[in-house]
Amino acid sequence: MYLTEYRRKLITPEKAVAALRDGDTIVHAMAVGEPPALLAAMADRVRQGDLKDLKVYSLLPMAHSARTILAPELTGQIHHYSWFVSASDRELVKAGVNFFVPNEFHQIPRLCRDFMDVDAALTTVSPMDKAGFFTFGAVNDYISTAARCGRRLLVEVNPRMPRVFGESLLHVSEVDAIVEHDAPLLEITPTPAKPEAEQIGRLIAELVPDGATLQLGIGGIPNAVCHHLENHKDLGIHTELLCPGMVRLIKKGVITGRAKSLHPRKHVFTNALGDLEMYEFMHDNPSMESYPVSYTNAPHIIARNDKMISINSTLEVDLLGQCNSEHLGGFEYSGAGGQLDFVRGAFNSPGGKSFIASYATAHDGEVSRVVPRFASGTVVTTPRMDVHYLATEYGAVNLKGKSTRERALDIIGLAHPQFREDLLKEAEKMRLL
């Protein structure tokens, strides 16, 4: 029965996008969920003059977007809106031809449902099972909501996309058009950790109790934290992003989920981005559960995890304790993502802690990431009232409950020694000392 419906809806990418109309609002999946064949077919229609004035929304556009809908010659007809800027669209945003939409990650599904009129949603899915269900695979985030509130849903079936449990099922009856396309999944290979990252990882890991539930991202510092957690016991996962470091800890028996107060023995995430080994481990693994970001990142849900530990990074911190994690050189460099979601959720968790980490310097030690005050117009991602722990290679400090004087002194202690004297002088000028 379901195979008949599947075959009836199975068409070419070109025929699938033929239903798109001038002026449509389109939402496509992010990262591993980017559908390369559908995006290419849509870009070709625009390039041929057959489709124009599209509004396309996505988050963290990657290689498939860069090669298709973000091609510079299409900027006049494809108006791209990004919920999180990446290397693929950063220069276009700076040039003012693509646009950043400020958000808190957990709210994006509601934006799709209640504040947008979505004409079409495009995503990659795992192959259909005998009961007629695809899964959203390595992505869930906002696309699982956009898929159900848009006028049309176009899916690209990739046999390499892992089948994932949780709230990840999508029935063939919900789909308008099916495209089959076998393509390698996008992979991110961790880079070797800097010595400073190893030091930060050690400092944070020492403050993580056994039985804690973790949220962390991807990059040198999160990888180093994972390395230094290898002697911990019965850790759990409730995270925005599932990364290879976490999977290694699962395989080593460090992450079991046994002590979790919410979804015990289940590894909960809304997105997964890593390497082929990680995707293969996820496939048809009943311990891995994916949920919409409106659930995983909702602060009140995060807080239901006892001993919730949130670890995020920032670009710079000022002497008041404010964190700028997205703005660089006067322009939007990335986005808020789920940082504030997890900072607030983790602090409200029984025994929970949130960490915001960074290297003490940038540009080969020439620039301090600890600054007296932010430049005019700089965005504050995490307000000073919300910051719990800050960490650099020079230490980890808890700012909660401390006066502005105590906070300023603690933050200056996180800076590279060569910048501390100037920071002390600036703190005096700001009447913090």
HURAWO-V335343 format. One record per backbone hydrogen bond with DSSP energy under -0.5 kcal/mol. NH is the residue of the N-H (numbers start at 1). CO is the residue of the C=O. E is the energy in kcal/mol with one decimal. If there is no record, write none. Layout:
# HURAWO-V335343
<<NH,CO,E> <NH,CO,E>>
This chain:
# HURAWO-V335343
<<5,1,-1.5> <6,2,-2.6> <7,3,-2.8> <8,4,-1.9> <9,5,-1.6> <10,6,-0.9> <11,9,-0.5> <11,178,-2.8> <16,12,-2.2> <17,13,-2.1> <19,16,-0.8> <20,17,-1.5> <23,52,-2.0> <24,21,-1.9> <26,24,-0.6> <26,55,-3.3> <27,120,-2.3> <28,57,-2.1> <29,122,-2.1> <31,60,-0.7> <33,30,-2.5> <34,31,-2.0> <36,34,-1.0> <39,35,-2.5> <40,36,-2.2> <41,37,-2.2> <42,38,-2.3> <43,39,-2.5> <44,40,-2.3> <45,41,-1.8> <46,42,-1.9> <47,43,-2.8> <48,44,-2.0> <49,46,-1.6> <50,45,-2.3> <51,45,-0.8> <54,77,-2.7> <55,24,-2.6> <56,54,-0.6> <56,79,-2.3> <57,26,-3.1> <58,81,-1.9> <60,84,-2.1> <66,62,-2.5> <67,63,-2.0> <68,64,-0.7> <68,65,-1.0> <70,65,-2.3> <71,68,-1.7> <74,71,-2.4> <75,72,-1.4> <77,74,-1.6> <78,74,-2.8> <79,54,-3.2> <79,77,-0.7> <80,78,-0.9> <81,56,-3.3> <82,99,-3.2> <83,58,-2.6> <85,334,-3.3> <88,61,-0.7> <89,86,-0.9> <90,86,-1.5> <93,89,-2.3> <94,90,-2.3> <95,91,-1.8> <96,93,-1.0> <97,92,-2.0> <98,92,-1.4> <99,80,-2.8> <101,82,-2.7> <102,100,-0.6> <105,337,-1.8> <107,104,-2.5> <108,104,-0.5> <108,105,-1.5> <111,107,-2.0> <112,108,-2.5> <113,109,-2.1> <114,110,-3.5> <115,110,-0.7> <115,111,-1.6> <116,111,-0.5> <118,116,-0.7> <119,25,-2.3> <120,25,-1.5> <121,152,-2.1> <122,27,-2.1> <123,154,-1.7> <124,33,-1.5> <125,156,-2.3> <126,135,-2.3> <129,133,-2.2> <132,129,-1.9> <134,170,-3.5> <136,168,-1.8> <139,136,-1.6> <140,270,-0.8> <141,270,-1.2> <144,140,-2.2> <145,142,-0.9> <146,142,-2.6> <147,143,-2.6> <148,145,-1.2> <149,145,-0.9> <149,146,-0.6> <150,146,-1.1> <151,118,-1.5> <152,119,-1.2> <154,121,-2.8> <155,177,-2.4> <156,123,-2.5> <157,155,-0.6> <157,179,-3.6> <158,125,-2.2> <158,156,-0.6> <159,157,-0.5> <161,158,-2.0> <164,162,-0.5> <165,288,-1.0> <167,290,-2.0> <168,166,-1.1> <170,134,-2.2> <172,132,-2.6> <174,171,-2.1> <175,172,-1.4> <176,153,-2.1> <177,153,-1.6> <178,9,-2.5> <179,155,-2.4> <181,157,-2.7> <183,181,-0.8> <188,274,-2.6> <190,188,-0.6> <198,194,-2.0> <199,195,-1.8> <200,196,-2.4> <201,197,-3.1> <202,198,-2.1> <203,199,-2.2> <204,200,-2.5> <205,201,-2.5> <206,202,-1.8> <207,204,-1.8> <208,205,-1.4> <209,207,-0.6> <211,233,-2.2> <212,209,-1.4> <213,307,-1.9> <214,236,-2.8> <215,309,-2.1> <217,311,-0.6> <223,219,-2.2> <224,220,-2.0> <225,221,-2.4> <226,222,-2.4> <227,223,-2.0> <228,224,-1.9> <229,225,-0.5> <229,226,-1.2> <230,227,-1.0> <232,229,-2.2> <235,254,-2.5> <236,212,-2.5> <238,214,-2.1> <239,268,-2.5> <242,271,-3.1> <246,243,-0.8> <247,243,-1.5> <248,244,-2.4> <249,245,-1.5> <250,246,-1.9> <251,247,-2.5> <252,248,-1.6> <253,250,-1.4> <254,249,-2.0> <255,249,-1.6> <256,235,-2.0> <256,254,-0.7> <257,235,-2.4> <260,257,-1.2> <265,257,-2.6> <266,263,-1.9> <267,287,-3.6> <268,237,-2.0> <268,266,-0.8> <269,289,-2.0> <270,239,-0.5> <270,240,-1.0> <271,240,-1.4> <272,138,-2.2> <273,242,-2.1> <279,275,-2.0> <280,276,-2.5> <281,277,-1.7> <282,278,-2.0> <283,279,-1.5> <284,163,-2.7> <285,163,-0.5> <285,282,-2.0> <286,284,-0.7> <288,285,-2.0> <289,267,-2.5> <289,287,-0.6> <290,165,-2.3> <291,269,-1.9> <293,141,-1.3> <295,292,-1.9> <296,292,-2.2> <297,293,-2.0> <298,295,-0.8> <301,298,-1.2> <302,298,-2.6> <303,299,-2.1> <304,301,-1.6> <305,302,-1.9> <306,304,-0.7> <307,350,-3.6> <308,305,-0.8> <309,213,-3.5> <310,308,-0.5> <310,353,-2.2> <311,215,-2.4> <312,355,-2.6> <314,357,-1.6> <315,324,-1.8> <316,324,-1.7> <317,369,-2.3> <318,322,-1.8> <319,371,-0.7> <319,372,-1.3> <321,318,-1.7> <323,382,-2.1> <324,316,-2.6> <325,323,-0.7> <328,331,-2.8> <331,328,-1.4> <333,326,-3.2> <333,331,-0.5> <334,326,-1.6> <339,336,-1.9> <342,338,-2.4> <343,339,-2.5> <344,340,-2.2> <345,341,-2.2> <346,342,-2.7> <347,343,-1.6> <348,344,-1.5> <349,346,-1.2> <350,303,-0.6> <352,349,-2.6> <353,308,-2.4> <355,310,-3.5> <356,389,-2.1> <357,312,-3.1> <358,391,-2.0> <362,367,-2.7> <366,362,-0.6> <366,363,-1.6> <367,362,-2.2> <369,360,-2.8> <370,360,-0.6> <371,317,-2.5> <371,369,-0.7> <378,375,-2.2> <381,323,-2.3> <381,379,-0.7> <382,323,-1.8> <383,381,-0.5> <386,383,-1.3> <387,383,-1.2> <389,354,-2.5> <390,397,-2.4> <391,356,-1.9> <392,395,-2.4> <395,392,-1.7> <397,390,-2.7> <399,388,-3.3> <399,397,-0.6> <402,399,-1.8> <407,403,-2.8> <408,404,-2.2> <409,405,-2.2> <410,406,-2.3> <411,407,-2.8> <412,408,-2.5> <413,409,-1.6> <414,411,-1.4> <415,412,-1.3> <419,416,-2.3> <420,416,-0.6> <420,417,-0.9> <421,417,-0.6> <423,419,-1.9> <424,420,-2.4> <425,421,-2.0> <426,422,-2.3> <427,423,-2.3> <428,424,-1.8> <429,425,-1.9> <430,426,-1.8> <431,428,-1.6> <432,427,-2.8> <433,427,-0.8>>
